Amino acid sequence: ETLSPLDSCKRSLATAGSISALLLAVLLSGDLLSLSHSLLIQPSLFMQATMDSHTPAVTRGILRLALQETESDVPRLEFAAKNTRDRLYVLVEGDWGTLDRQQVQKRLLFVYEQLNRLNNTLDSRVLLPAPKAWLAPHVLGADAVFTSSEEASAIDVWNAHRAEHDLPQINKFPSTSPCPPVLQNLCWNSETCENIPSGCYNDVVLGGTFDRIHSGHKLLLSTSALFAKKRLAIGLSEGPLLVKKTLKEFMSSYTVRQVRLLDFLLSVRPGLEYQLVPIYDPFGPSIVDANLDCIVVSKETESGGKMVNERRMANGLNELAVEVVDLVGPENANNDNKVSSTQQRKNALARFCGEGTPVGERAGGEE
C-alpha cells in the first residue's frame, strides 16, 4: 500500500496512543504554544510566516477607515497589516444608520477580504456600532493607533475624549499611508456611533461549528451581530454533527469554541445579548424559538434557511427572514483552495509532517 506523507503521518498518529494524539492536538491548536517551547519543539513545525522577514512593530494596533470606501483604503490596510503582529482593530467611522444592510455587508466584506489577502494569520476585527464605540473602550491591549501626519490632530482629540472617560491614552504609530480628507477629523461621536442600518431585526439566529475562527467566520458573525438589535442566538455544533468532520481529533472543544466566539463578539459589538447553545441536529433553536425574526446563512448553506422555515411553519411558528452572507475571497476559488476550519486543521497536520500545504484564499462560512 502506497501512502502519501500526509496519510502516513495520520496513520502514525492513530497508532501513537490517545495521550500523544491529544497532546499534539493541543499543540497544533495554538492553545499551549508555550508548551511547545518547553518541549524543545520548534515553532516552525506549527506555523509558517505568510509575510516577509519584516518584523511587525505593533502587537495590537488600531486602524481608522471611513465608512464610505476611499482610494486610501488598500494602502492603509496594507501598512497596518504589515506592521501588526497579533491583532488589528479596524475603526470604520461614520453613521452606519445611513447605509442599508446590503451596503453594510459590502463594506465589511471588502475589509475582511483585503485583510485575508494581506495577512491571513492576523487576528483582524472590525469594530461595529455600539455604545461609546467611537472611543473603543472595549479594545483591550492596543498599544498603538496607526497615524498619518494629516490625521495626527484628530487622534489627539480622540485621546482627549478617551481621557475624559477615564480610558488610557493610545500611542500614535507613524504611518506613511495616505489619509483621506474625511479622516482628518473624527467621523464618529457619542450619538452616531450607536446607529445601525435600517431594517434590522430584534432577534437573529445562526449556527455552525466555528472551529478556528477565520475571516469567513468573522464576516458571518459581524454581519449577524450588526443585523440584531437585541439578541443574537448561535447554535454551536456538538456530538453527532462533528462525527464526520475531517481531522475531528484536532478540533477545539465546545468550551474553547464558545469562549473564542464570545471573545470576538464582545470585542466587536458589546451591549448585545449573546446566547450560545450546543446543538445536536442541523436546526437547534431556529425551529422552536418563537421570538426569532431572522436567520443568517452563508452562500454555501443558503438552502438551510429554506429548510428551517419549512420546519417552523410545520411547528406553527412565524417564517424567518433569510439573510445570505457572501464568502470571503475570489469567486473562482475552488474547494481545495478555500480557507476553512477543515483546511486549517489539514494545514496544521501537514506542517507537522513536513509538508508545506498553503492556506487557501477563500474563506467559507459556518464550518
Residue, then its C-alpha position, 0 to 999 in steps of 0.5 A: e500500500t502506497l501512502s502519501p506523507l500526509d496519510s502516513c503521518k495520520r496513520s502514525l498518529a492513530t497508532a501513537g496512543s490517545i495521550s500523544a494524539l491529544l497532546l499534539a492536538v493541543l499543540l497544533s491548536g495554538d492553545l499551549l504554544s508555550l508548551s511547545h517551547s518547553l518541549l524543545i519543539q520548534p515553532s516552525l513545525f506549527m506555523q509558517a510566516t505568510m509575510d516577509s522577514h519584516t518584523p511587525a512593530v505593533t502587537r495590537g494596533i488600531l486602524r481608522l477607515a471611513l465608512q464610505e470606501t476611499e482610494s486610501d483604503v488598500p494602502r492603509l490596510e496594507f501598512a497596518a497589516k504589515n506592521t501588526r503582529d497579533r491583532l488589528y482593530v479596524l475603526v470604520e467611522g461614520d453613521w452606519g444608520t445611513l447605509d442599508r444592510q446590503q451596503v453594510q455587508k459590502r463594506l465589511l466584506f471588502v475589509y475582511e477580504q483585503l485583510n485575508r489577502l494581506n495577512n491571513t494569520l492576523d487576528s483582524r476585527v472590525l469594530l461595529p456600532a455600539p455604545k461609546a464605540w467611537l472611543a473603543p473602550h472595549v479594545l483591550g491591549a492596543d498599544a498603538v493607533f496607526t497615524s498619518s501626519e494629516e490625521a495626527s490632530a484628530i487622534d489627539v482629540w480622540n485621546a482627549h475624549r478617551a481621557e475624559h472617560d477615564l480610558p488610557q491614552i493610545n500611542k500614535f504609530p507613524s504611518t506613511s499611508p495616505c489619509p483621506p480628507v474625511l479622516q482628518n477629523l473624527c467621523w464618529n461621536s457619542e450619538t452616531c456611533e450607536n446607529i445601525p442600518s435600517g431594517c434590522y431585526n430584534d432577534v437573529v439566529l445562526g449556527g455552525t461549528f466555528d472551529r478556528i475562527h477565520s475571516g469567513h467566520k468573522l464576516l458571518l458573525s459581524t454581519s449577524a451581530l450588526f443585523a440584531k438589535k437585541r439578541l443574537a442566538i448561535g447554535l454551536s455544533e456538538g456530538p453527532l454533527l462533528v462525527k464526520k468532520t475531517l481531522k475531528e481529533f484536532m478540533s477545539s472543544y465546545t468550551v474553547r469554541q464558545v469562549r473564542l466566539l464570545d471573545f470576538l463578539l464582545s470585542v466587536r459589538p458589546g451591549l448585545e445579548y449573546q446566547l450560545v447553545p450546543i446543538y445536536d441536529p442541523f436546526g437547534p433553536s431556529i425551529v422552536d424559538a418563537n421570538l426569532d425574526c431572522i436567520v443568517v446563512s452563508k452562500e454555501t448553506e443558503s438552502g438551510g434557511k429554506m429548510v428551517n422555515e419549512r420546519r417552523m411553519a410545520n411547528g406553527l411558528n412565524e417564517l424567518a427572514v433569510e439573510v445570505v452572507d457572501l464568502v470571503g475571497p475570489e469567486n473562482a476559488n475552488n474547494d481545495n483552495k478555500v480557507s476553512s476550519t477543515q483546511q486549517r486543521k489539514n494545514a496544521l497536520a501537514r506542517f507537522c509532517g513536513e509538508g508545506t500545504p498553503v492556506g487557501e484564499r477563500a474563506g467559507g462560512e459556518e464550518 
